[in-house]
Amino acid sequence: MCICFMGEPIMIAPTTLRTTLRERPCYSTFVMFQDPAVVGMLAAVGCDFLIIDHEHIPIDASMVGQLVMTAHAYGIACIVRVRDLSRGAIQQVLETGADGVMVPMIESAAQARQAVEWSKYPPVGTRGLHTLTQSFLLSQHQGVASYPPPPSAQLDYPTRMNEQVTVVLQIETAKGLAARDEICATDGADVIFIGTSDLSQSLGATMGDPVVQRAIDDIIASATAAHVGIGIIGPSADALQPYATRGVNFLTVGADGALFMHGARQLFTRSTP
């Protein structure tokens, strides 16, 4: 797809993360650096998709839009982890053209249903429609953004977005763990992401503690039974491989900051003469 920005054509590659996740394991990392160049670098090293962290990092909303646009220009899908479960948080990031949302701290079936509802257009959900957003303009079949859009675009766009937007729900507390079966069974949820750090804290344990591993195993079992995607984070692709063999398909290798520190440490380590 090609759009015109300030009179210049920009190629935008379509992304199909929701479909790809059904076919094979996909690898990602969290984006914390507020620089579109970082997105290009991560795309170049083989990430399947990226997760912009809008929960822990105070990224300006306009920067989120720039990061999403850059990801699409490189042909890589982009999820945004929102600040919290709220209509505004979900609506704004989806209007940037993000391929989906990751919603933190889901602790009940009601919260899970609410996240899906705010992520989808009617009749599936209650997401509001605006035809001057980055998401709408990038989606037009004509390839060149025009306004006002033809009636066919207004009818077709919500249907296609409902098919394309990926909804990721995080289970990362003891309450969420207790409600895992109901959360995993939520219609419209695509991935259940296990937030291992917060989960271990909520359980009063540390990473590596058997109680945390049992909780992870229980969530994987519930998600598998519900035929929903499963996500988890780890320090490397090799470390995540055992989970990939168990059907975990949304695999996240740390964050860009951690990758930077790991690479810098290796490069600055000097051999003893």
matplotlib code that plots the C-alpha trace (Angstrom):
import matplotlib.pyplot as plt

x = [0.0, 1.1, -0.1, 0.9, 2.4, 3.2, 3.1, 5.6, 4.6, 5.3, 5.1, 3.2, 3.5, 0.3, 0.7, -1.2, 0.0, -3.3, -3.2, 0.5, 0.1, -2.3, 0.3, 3.6, 5.4, 6.3, 9.1, 9.1, 10.6, 9.3, 10.2, 11.1, 13.4, 11.4, 13.2, 11.8, 15.3, 15.3, 12.2, 14.0, 17.0, 14.8, 13.0, 16.4, 17.5, 14.4, 11.7, 8.3, 6.6, 7.2, 5.5, 5.5, 5.4, 3.0, 2.3, 5.7, 7.3, 5.9, 5.8, 3.9, 0.9, 2.2, 5.5, 3.5, 2.0, 5.5, 6.8, 3.8, 4.1, 7.8, 7.1, 4.6, 7.0, 9.5, 6.8, 6.7, 3.6, 3.3, 1.3, 1.0, 0.8, -1.7, -1.5, -4.5, -7.9, -9.8, -11.7, -9.5, -6.2, -7.3, -9.0, -6.1, -3.4, -5.6, -6.2, -2.4, -2.8, -1.4, -2.0, -3.3, -3.3, -1.9, -4.0, -2.3, -3.6, -6.6, -8.1, -11.6, -13.8, -15.7, -12.4, -11.4, -14.7, -14.4, -11.0, -12.3, -15.4, -13.3, -11.0, -13.6, -16.2, -19.9, -21.5, -18.6, -17.7, -18.2, -15.1, -15.9, -15.3, -13.4, -12.4, -9.5, -7.3, -4.0, -5.5, -8.4, -6.4, -3.8, -6.4, -8.1, -8.0, -7.4, -3.9, -4.1, -5.8, -8.7, -11.4, -14.3, -14.0, -16.4, -19.3, -17.9, -14.7, -16.7, -18.6, -15.6, -13.1, -14.7, -15.1, -11.5, -10.2, -12.3, -10.6, -7.1, -6.7, -5.0, -6.2, -3.7, -4.8, -2.2, -2.6, -0.1, -1.7, -3.0, -6.5, -5.9, -4.5, -7.6, -9.8, -7.6, -10.2, -12.8, -10.3, -8.9, -12.4, -13.2, -14.6, -12.4, -9.2, -6.3, -3.5, -3.1, 0.2, 1.8, 3.4, 5.9, 7.5, 4.3, 2.9, 5.8, 5.4, 1.7, 2.3, 4.9, 7.7, 10.6, 11.3, 12.4, 10.3, 8.3, 5.1, 5.6, 6.4, 3.3, 1.3, 2.8, 2.0, -1.6, -2.1, -0.6, -2.9, -6.0, -5.1, -4.4, -7.8, -9.5, -7.6, -6.3, -2.7, -0.2, 2.5, 5.5, 8.7, 12.3, 15.9, 16.6, 15.0, 16.9, 15.5, 12.0, 12.4, 11.0, 7.8, 7.6, 7.5, 4.6, 2.5, 3.4, 3.3, 3.7, 7.3, 9.0, 12.7, 13.2, 13.2, 15.3, 17.0, 18.0, 19.2, 21.3, 22.9, 23.6, 25.3, 27.2, 28.5, 29.7, 31.5, 33.1, 34.3, 38.1, 40.0, 42.7, 46.2]
y = [0.0, 3.5, 6.7, 10.3, 12.3, 15.9, 15.2, 12.3, 8.6, 6.3, 2.5, 0.7, -3.0, -4.9, -6.9, -10.1, -10.9, -12.4, -14.9, -15.7, -16.4, -19.2, -20.7, -20.7, -19.3, -15.6, -13.7, -10.2, -7.7, -4.8, -1.3, 1.2, 3.6, 6.5, 6.5, 5.2, 4.2, 1.5, 0.0, -0.2, -1.9, -4.5, -5.2, -5.7, -8.4, -10.6, -9.8, -11.0, -8.2, -5.5, -4.5, -0.8, -0.5, 2.3, 0.9, 1.3, 3.9, 7.5, 7.5, 10.4, 9.4, 11.1, 9.1, 5.9, 6.8, 7.4, 4.1, 2.2, 4.0, 3.1, -0.5, -0.7, 0.9, -1.9, -4.5, -5.6, -5.9, -3.8, -4.3, -1.6, -2.5, 0.1, 1.9, 0.3, -1.2, 1.9, 2.8, 5.9, 4.0, 1.2, 3.5, 5.9, 3.3, 1.5, 4.7, 4.9, 1.9, -0.6, -4.2, -4.9, -4.1, -5.8, -5.1, -5.5, -6.8, -8.7, -10.4, -11.5, -12.6, -9.3, -7.3, -9.6, -9.1, -5.3, -5.3, -7.1, -4.9, -1.7, -3.2, -4.2, -2.3, -3.2, -5.6, -7.4, -4.5, -0.8, 0.8, 4.3, 5.1, 8.2, 8.6, 11.0, 8.7, 7.2, 3.8, 4.5, 6.5, 3.7, 1.1, 2.4, 0.0, 2.8, 3.2, 7.0, 8.6, 10.7, 12.7, 12.4, 8.6, 6.7, 5.0, 1.6, 2.4, 3.3, 0.0, -2.2, -0.7, -1.9, -5.4, -5.7, -4.2, -6.7, -9.4, -7.9, -6.4, -8.8, -8.7, -9.8, -10.2, -10.3, -12.6, -11.5, -11.6, -14.2, -13.0, -13.4, -16.9, -17.9, -16.7, -18.1, -20.6, -17.9, -15.3, -17.8, -18.7, -15.0, -14.7, -12.4, -12.9, -13.9, -14.4, -14.8, -13.3, -14.5, -11.6, -13.6, -10.7, -9.3, -12.8, -13.9, -10.7, -11.3, -14.9, -13.7, -15.6, -15.1, -16.1, -19.7, -20.6, -23.8, -22.0, -19.6, -22.4, -24.2, -21.1, -20.7, -24.3, -23.9, -20.8, -22.6, -25.6, -23.3, -21.4, -24.6, -26.1, -22.8, -22.9, -19.4, -18.2, -18.1, -15.5, -15.4, -13.4, -14.7, -13.6, -15.2, -17.2, -20.2, -19.8, -19.6, -22.7, -25.1, -23.0, -23.0, -26.8, -26.6, -24.5, -21.0, -18.9, -15.3, -15.3, -12.1, -11.7, -9.1, -5.5, -3.2, -1.8, -5.3, -6.2, -3.0, -3.7, -7.3, -6.5, -3.6, -5.7, -8.4, -5.9, -4.0, -7.1, -7.4, -10.6, -10.9, -10.5]
z = [0.0, -0.7, 0.9, 0.4, 3.3, 2.6, -1.1, -0.9, -1.3, 1.6, 1.1, 3.9, 4.0, 5.2, 8.4, 9.3, 12.8, 14.0, 11.1, 11.5, 15.2, 14.2, 11.9, 13.8, 16.9, 16.5, 18.3, 19.6, 22.0, 24.0, 22.7, 25.4, 23.5, 22.0, 18.7, 15.4, 14.3, 17.0, 15.4, 12.1, 13.7, 15.4, 12.2, 10.5, 12.9, 12.4, 14.9, 13.8, 15.6, 18.3, 21.5, 22.3, 26.1, 26.9, 30.4, 32.1, 29.8, 29.6, 25.8, 24.3, 22.3, 19.1, 19.5, 19.7, 16.3, 14.8, 16.1, 14.7, 11.3, 11.2, 12.0, 9.2, 6.8, 7.6, 7.1, 10.8, 13.0, 16.1, 19.3, 22.0, 25.6, 27.0, 30.3, 31.8, 31.0, 29.8, 26.7, 26.0, 26.4, 24.0, 21.5, 21.1, 20.4, 17.9, 16.1, 15.4, 13.2, 15.8, 14.9, 18.4, 22.0, 25.1, 28.2, 31.6, 34.9, 33.7, 36.8, 35.8, 32.9, 33.1, 32.6, 29.7, 28.0, 28.4, 26.8, 23.8, 23.6, 23.5, 20.9, 18.4, 16.3, 16.4, 16.3, 18.1, 20.4, 21.0, 19.5, 18.1, 14.4, 13.2, 9.6, 10.0, 12.1, 11.0, 11.3, 8.9, 6.4, 6.1, 5.7, 2.5, -0.4, -2.9, -1.4, -1.5, 1.5, 0.5, 2.3, 2.6, 2.3, 0.1, 1.9, 1.0, 3.0, 6.1, 5.8, 5.0, 7.5, 10.8, 9.5, 8.4, 11.6, 13.7, 11.7, 12.0, 15.4, 17.9, 21.5, 24.1, 27.7, 30.5, 33.5, 36.1, 39.5, 41.9, 41.2, 37.4, 38.0, 40.0, 37.1, 34.4, 32.9, 32.5, 31.1, 28.6, 27.4, 26.5, 23.0, 20.9, 23.0, 20.8, 23.2, 27.0, 28.0, 31.2, 33.1, 35.0, 37.0, 38.4, 38.9, 41.0, 43.1, 43.5, 44.7, 47.2, 45.4, 43.1, 39.6, 39.6, 42.6, 42.0, 42.9, 40.0, 37.6, 38.6, 38.0, 34.6, 33.8, 35.0, 32.8, 29.7, 30.4, 30.6, 27.5, 25.6, 26.6, 25.4, 22.1, 22.6, 21.9, 24.7, 25.4, 27.7, 28.1, 28.4, 28.1, 24.8, 21.9, 23.2, 26.7, 25.2, 23.0, 25.6, 25.8, 22.0, 22.0, 24.4, 22.0, 23.3, 20.1, 21.3, 22.4, 23.7, 24.1, 26.8, 25.8, 23.6, 26.6, 27.8, 24.3, 24.2, 27.6, 26.8, 23.5, 25.0, 27.8, 25.4, 23.2, 26.0, 27.9, 27.3, 27.4, 30.1, 28.4]

ax = plt.figure().add_subplot(projection="3d")
ax.plot(x, y, z, "-o")
ax.set_aspect("equal")
plt.show()
